[in-house]
Amino acid sequence: MKISKSITKKQNGLLYLIILIFFVISLMSNILGPIIPGIIDSFSLSYMLAGFLPFSFFVAYGLMSLPAGLFVERWKEKNTLLLAFSLAALGALMFGFNPRFGSSLVSLFIIGMGMAILQVVINPLLRVAGGKEHFAFNSVLGQLAFGTASFLSPMLYTYLDRNLYSSTAPSWIKMLENWVPADMKWVSVYFVFAVVACLMLLLIGFSRFPKVDLKDDEKVDIGKDLLSLLRKKMVWIYFFGIFSYVGLEQGIANWVSQFLQEYHGVDPATGGAQVISYFWGLLTLGCLLGLLLLKFLDSKLVLIVFAAGAVVSLLTGLLAEGSLVLYAFSFSGFCLSVMWSILISLALNSLDFSHGTFTGILCSGIVGGAVVPLIIGALADIVTLQTAMFFLFVPLCYIIYIGFWAKPLVSNARVKSVKELFN
């Protein structure tokens, strides 16, 4: 009995660690949007050059998604996690100690590599640590942790901005003042991230990990399977679906604060960060509603309806005045909430082989988060930022197209009544 309790405690401890990793990935990935206006001011950047900041981070996702699967098979989970957080700590410290535009691009690329590796490791590990029978539930817990961190990340920046060089600042923030220039308060975020990454290294270093045997559909084959998949039109359509979704998500998250500052006089460190925080918070809440709707409605219909809502929300945000703009951009997160999971499920349910390699290809589509914000920045230098942000309707319309086009081999299971849902 004592042995059984001991094993359970170890499993729970590892499960909590994995949920914490979901939280940290999101915390470090979603801070860039709120601080972009500060970086633009600090380095006197054009919009196009500013667009290279998210480009450097998300292009690492695109490049590392497939190789990361091979790293896990060769070095196992613990060593791969240590590598990922070492890269994150290194990149964050480079950003903090050398806050120049050129070095920031290298730093963000290094951090992006670490985050991409983490994304590949944690799902198979979660399946084993939490038990196969609890995998679906624990996956939702992981996504809730991810969403919570997305909501809190902009608030962290607001807190640091308000307290740095303040007479009432806590002692740990006063320590940051030794390294953070008074006119570049956004740098403080990356010192905090470096500390978080180092703490994660310690936690992982002292943790014991179970042996993870990857299922066939979790393995990545960069050979015959990859070549076979790349010849299929359907694979490319879904690749660009993921590309479009992440580009749309990051295009909003990375440019909305600058847009609000330029056209509505909203302080990016407070009001802008708050809108981005609500954007991510509503995106998380929308996922929960999406889970319920998918029990009653065809996933393609849910995708189309939410995408149509995103069209209305974005139009309102770009064209309206006053507080309605803030509400519209925040609500756009709710409209985007179901897109990732539905696109992934439609893709995987449209193919009956090589799911691991196909997932790697789909995750490479995260590079859309690098390309779309860069295109918006380049267009903003030619026209205006407001006009450039209308480019967001290109990936959004492509997602609507997939909603009508998709013909999965297996449709999502649905119930006919609320009573059936609880039986």
N, C-alpha and C positions, 0 to 999 in steps of 0.2 A: 504493500500500500504506500509506504514512504517513497519507494522508487518511482511508483506511478505519479505521485504528487510532484516529485522532483522533476520528472520529465515534462509534466504539464507546465510547471513554472518556467522551465527553459524554453518551451515552445511559445508560451505567452510572451516571454521576454523578447524573443526574436521577432514575434509578430508585431509587438509594439515598436521595435526598432525599424522594421520595414515600413510601418505606417509613418514613423518619423521621417524616414527617407523620402516618402511621397511629399511630406510637408516641406522639407528642405529644398527639394527639386523645384517646387513651385515658388518658394520664397525667393530663390536666387534667379529663377527664369523670368519672373514677371515684374521686376523692379525697373526695367529699362524705360518703359513708357513714361512713368512719372518724372524721371530725372532727365529725359532728353531735352526739355527746354533749358534746364540748368547747364547741360553740356554745350548746347548751342551758344548760350551766352558766354560761357567760360572760354570757348575756343573760337568764337566768332565764325561759326560754321554756316555754310549754305545748307539749304534743305537737303540737297543731294548728298553732301558729305555726311550730314547727320543720319541719312538713310543707311549709310555703311555700318552704323553701330549695330542695329538689329541684324543686318546682313551678316556681319562677322560672327554673331552668336548662332544664328539659325543655320547658316551654311555648314557649320560643324555638325549639326544634327543630320543634315542630308548626307554628309560624307561618312559619318561614323555609324549609322544605324546597322548596316550590313556587317562591317568588320567587327563591331562590338559583340555580335552573336558568336563569332569565331573566338574572340578573347575569352568569353565565358566558358566555352567548351575546352579551351586549352589551359586556362589559369584558374578555373573554378570561381565560385561566386565571391568568396571573401577577398581574395587577392584583386579581383576585378573591381570590387567596391572600394578597396583601398586606393587603387589606381585612380578611380574616378574622383574621389574626394581630394586626393593629392593634387590632381589637375585643377580642381575648383579652388583649392586654397592658394595654389601658385598663381593662377589667373587673377584672383581677387587681390592678392598682395601686390602683384604687378600694377594693377589698376590703381591701387591706393597710393603706393610709394612713387609712382611715376605717372601722374595724371596729365599725360599729353595725348593728343588725338591719335598719333601713330601707334603708341604703345597700348592705347585703349582698345584698338582693333585686334591686336595680337592677344591681349588679355581676355577679351570677350570670346574669341575663338577657342582659347584654351578652356575657359569655363564651359562653353557650349559642348566641347568634346566630353568633358566630365559628366555633364547632365545627360547627354545622349547615351553614354555607357550605362549610367544608372537606370535609365528608362528600360533598357534591354534586360538588365539583370533582375529587377525586382519582381516582375510578374511570375516567372517560373518559381522564384524563391518564395513568393507569397503562397503559391499553390501548395508547396511542400510544408512550409512552416505552419500554416494555418489549417492544413488538412484539405484534401481534395473536395470533401463534402461541404466545406465552408468557403470554398474559393470565390463563388459569386458574391456572397455577403461581404467577405473581406475585401474584394475588389472595390465594392461600393464604398466601404470604409476608407480605402486608400484614396479614392477620388474625392471623398468629402474632405479628407486631410489636405489634399492638393488644392481644392477649392478654398478651404479656410485660409491657407497660406497666401493664395492669390489675393484674397480679400484684405489680409493683414499687411501684406508687403508694402503697398503704397502708404499705409498708416505709419509704418516704421520710418519711412522717409520723412513724412510730415513731423513725426515726433523728434527726429534728429535735427531737422531744419529749425524747429522752434526752440530747441534747447541748447544747441551748440552756441558757444560764446554768450551764454546767458548767465546772469549772476546766480540764478537758482538751479543751474544744471547739476544733475547728480555727478558724483565723483568719477564714475566710469566714462561719462561723456566728456568731462574735463580732461581726462587722459587722451581722448581722441583729438582734442584741440592741439596736442603736440605735433600731430601729423596732418591734420586737415586744415587747408588754407581757409581763411574767413570768407573769401569770395567764391569758394568751391565746396560748399557744405555737402553736396551730393557725394563727394568722395568718401564720406564717413560710412555710407552704406556698405562699401566693399571691404572696409576694415572689419565691420560686424560680420560680414559673410565669411571672411577669412577665419575669424574666431570660430564661427559655427562649423565650418568645414573641418577645422582642426579637432574640435570636440567630437565630431562624427568619426574621425579617424581613430580617436581613442576608444570610443564606444564599440566600433567595429573590430578594432584590434583585440579587445578583451572579450569579444563574443564568440561563441562556438556555433558553427553553421552545420546544418545537416547536409548529407549528400543529396544532390539534386540530379535525378535522371531525367533529362529532357525528353518529353514525348516527341514522337516523329513530327507532329505538326508545330513543334516549337523550335526544331533545328533549322539552321540556315545552311543551304547548299549553294555555294558560289561555283556552280558547274553546270551540269546538264539541266537541272531544274530551273536555274536562273535564266539560261538561254531560252528554254522552252517557254517560260512565262513572258519574257520580254518580246516574244514574237506575237503575243496575243493582244489584239486591240482592246479587249475588255480590261486587261491589266493596266494599260496606259490611261484609259478613261478614269479608272478608280485612283490611279496614282495622281492624276491632275485634280481629282476630287479632293483628296487629302491636301494637295498643294494649295488648292483654292481655299479650303477651309482655314488652314493655318495662316495663309496670307491674309485672309479677311480678318481673322481674329487679331493678328499682330498689327495689321494695318490700322485697325481702330485703336488698339491698346497703346501703340507707340506714337500715334499722331494726334490723338484727341486732346491731350493736355496742351500741346502747342497750339492747336486750333482754338481752343477755348481762351488761351491767353491772348492770341492775336486778334480774334474777332469779337470776344466778349469780355476782355479784361479780367479773366479769372486767374488768380494766383496759382501757378502750377504746383507749388509746394503744399498748398492747402486744398483749394477748391478743385483743381485739376486732379490731384492725387485722390481726392474723395470720389470723384466721378469714376476714375479707373477702379478704385476699390469696390464701388457698387457694381460696376460692370462685371468684375470677377465674381462678386458675391451672388449676383442674380444669375450668372452663368451656372454656378453651383446649384442654386435652388431650382433652376430650370431642369437640371439633370434629374432631380427627384420627381418632378412632375412628368418628365419624359418617360421615366420608368413605368409610371402608372398608365400613361396614355398608350404605351406600346403593348400593354396587356389587352387593350380594347380595339386599337386601330392599326391598320397596315403601316409599317414603318415608312414607306414611301410617301404616304399621305401626311404623316406627322412631319416629315422632312420638308415637304412642299409648304405646309401651313406655317411652320416656324420660319422658313426662309422668306415667305411673303411678309410675315411680321417684321423681319429684319429690314426688308425694303422700305416699309413704312417708317420704321424707327430711324433708319439712317437718313432718309429724306427729311424727316422732321428735324433731326439733329443738325443737318447741314444748312437748312433753309429757315428754320424758325428763329424766334428771338426770346430773350429772357430765360427764366428758369425752365421753360419747356425744353430747351436745348439740353440742359443738364439731365433732365429725366429721360429724354429720348436716347442719348448716348448710353446712359446707365442701363436702360431697358434693352438695348441692342444685345447686351450680354445674355439676357434671358432668351432672346430669339436664337442666339447661336448655340444654346446649351446642348441640344440633342444632336447637332450635326456630326460631330466627331464619331460618336458611338454608332449612329445609324450608318454613316458612310463605311466605317470599318466592317460592321456586320453585313451590310449589303455586299461588300466586296468579297469577304470570306465565304459568304453563303452562295456566291456565284461561281465558286471553284471547288472541285472535289479532290484536289491534291496539292502538295507542297505549300501548306498553309504557313509554315515557318518562314520559308523564303519569300512568299508573297507578302507576309506581314513586314518583313525587312524592306521590301520594295515600297510598300505603303508608307512605312515610317520615314523612308528617305524623302517622301513628299513633304515632310516637315520643312524642307528647304524653302517652301513657299513663304514661310515666315521671314526668310531672308530677302526674297525677291520683291514681294509686293510693297513692303514699306520703302524699299529703295526706289522702286518705280514712282511711288507717290512723291518722294523727296525730289527726284529728278524732274518730274512734271511741275512741282511747286515752284522750282526755280525758273521755269519757262512761263507758266501762267500764274496762278495763285494757289495757296494751300487749299483753300475751299474748293476750287475747281479740280485740283489734283485728287482730292479725296473722293470725288465721284468715280474714280477708277475702281473703288471698292465694289461697285455694282457689277464689274466684269466677273470676278470670282463668285460673287453671290448668284448671278444669273446662271453660271455654269453648274452650281450646286442644285439649283432648281431644275436644270436640264437633266441631271442625273436622277432626280426624283421621278421624272416622267419616263426616262429611258430604261432604268434598271429592271432586270428580269432575273432575280435570284433563283437559284435552284430550290432553295428552302425559304419560305416566308416566315416572319416572326409569329410565334404561337400566340393566339389570342383567346380570350374568354368571351362568352356571350352575355354575361350578367355579373353584377357586383357579387352576388351570392356565390357564383362559381369561382370567383377570385379567391374567396376565403375557404373554399372546400378543399 
